[in-house]
Structures are given as structure tokens and as C-alpha cells.
């Protein structure tokens, strides 16, 4: 599910061609607003994914904290590398989504205009 979300966020606004430096940042072409409206289901999926990743990462951190506070015999011998790798993958989801949104000025501008309209 995450790769489809990354793809959708990454190509938003590309149909208009490369962004020109003289594009007026105060005007949002209606085609971008239409494209954003079509992206809403994907944004909803992204929101669900980010919430799930946040909840799982929080649970992993709480479990790690408890195992460090009250060591369980035999657990200390188990490598925590796998747990930390999973935690890193979960955290990378939000980093990738943030990066895609922050790098796409058309998406930010369309979203701002969309919020004003709605």
C-alpha cells in the first residue's frame, strides 16, 4: 500500500509539465484542484497508513522500554536488531510521505487552495 501512496504523491501535478519559476504562487490552476480532488481517497489511505505506523511504532517503543526496565531472563540474549529494523521501516514511512509533500510545491499550493474553498 505504501508504494502506491508514494507514487501518487510523487507525481502530483506532473501532468501540467515542469513547474515554471514565473508560476504565480497565488493562483492555483483548476486542473490542480481537480487532480487533488481525485487524490483524496489516496490521501485518506495515507492517513490510515500513517496512523497505523504511528500506533505500531509507539507499541514497539513501549515494549522495548518495559523490557529494559524489567529484564526478562533470556530476552537480553536475543538480538534486538530485528525489532530496531522494523521500527526504522515504520518511521521511514512518515519521513517519505513528509518529504514527498514538502518537495511538491504544487501539492502544497493545491491543498491550501482546496482548504480555502472547502
Secondary structure, 3 states (H helix, E strand, C coil): CHHHHHHHHHCCCHHHCCCCCCCCCCCCCHHHHHHHHHHHHHHHHHHHHHHHHHHHHHHHHHHHHHHHHCCCCCCCCCCCHHHHHHHHHHHHHHHHHHHHHHHCHHHHHHHHHHHHHC
